[in-house]
C-alpha cells in the first residue's frame, strides 16, 4: 500500500509539471497581432461591441440632427461626467426600458408608464445635482486657488506655470478645470478664451472677474500677484457671506422639505393602513376634483417656499 501511494504521488506530481509546462509556460516567442503591425487593419471586434458602436452612431446622428449634441455635451461637462453624450443617452434609454418592463411585471401598466417618465427626469435631475455640487465646490476652492497662483507668481513663475501649479496642487474640480486650461493652451488656444469658458461652464461670476483681471494684465502689464490677492480677498469675503446666508436659510429649507413631503407621507401611510379611506377619492368626479385641487395647492405652495428660501446677493 505505501508503495502504491508513492507511485500515485509521483504520477500526480509529474502530471502537474506537464500541465505547467504545456499550458502555463509560453511555448515560444509571443506573436504580435497583425493589427498592431499594420495600422490600416482595424482590430477584430465582437458582435456586441459592433452593435454598441452602431447604436452609439445612430444616437449621435439623431442628436446632431436635432441640434442637441453641443448642449448635451456641455451639460455632461458641467456635471463632471467623462462619458460621451450618445453613451449617456443609450444608458438612460436602456434604463427606461428595463424600468418599464420591471414596473409592468410588478405593478402593471400604470407603474410602467410612471417609470418611463421618472427615469429620464431622474437622469436630468442627477445631471443638475452633480453640476450644482461641482460648481459650489469650485466656488469654495477659488480663493485658495488664487492665493496659490499669487504665490507662484511671486516666486518668479510665469502665468501659465502658475495655472499649472494650481492644476497639480488644488483639489477637484478646480484641478480638473485648470488642467484643462493648461492642455488647451498647449495646443494653441488663447488663454483668455480658455479662462472665459471655465467661468461660463462653472457659472462663476467670481472667476469671471479673475479672467478679466488676467486679460487686463496681459494687455497693460502690472503686478498680477497683488491683483489676484485683492480679488481673492473680495471672493473670500463673499464666500463668508454666502456661507452665513446658507446657514441662516437652512432651517427654512428643511421646513420646506418637511412640508412638501408630509402629504405624500400621510397618503402612503393611509394607503397601507386604511385603503378604503383613500378609495373614495377615485370613485367620483368630486374626488378627482379634490385631488386636482390639492395637487394645485401643493404646487403653488412648493413654488412659494422655493422662492422664499432662495436668497441671492
Secondary structure, DSSP 4 states (H G I P E B T S, - for coil): -HHHHHHHHHHHHHHHHHHIIIIIS-SSSPPPPHHHH-TTSPPP--HHHHHHHHHHHHHHHHHHHHT-HHHHHHHHHHTT--S-HHHHHHHHHHHHHHHHHHHHHHH-HHHHHHHHHHHHHHHHHHHHHHHHHHHHHHHHHHHHHHHHHHHHHHTT--HHHHHHHHHHHSPTTHHHHHHHHHHHHHTT--HHHHHHHHHHHHT-HHHHHHHHHHHHHHHH---HHHHHHHHHHHHHHHHHHHHHHHHHHHHHHHHHHHHHHHHHHHHHHHHHH-HHHHHGGGSSHHHHHHHHHHHHHHHHHHHHHHHHH----
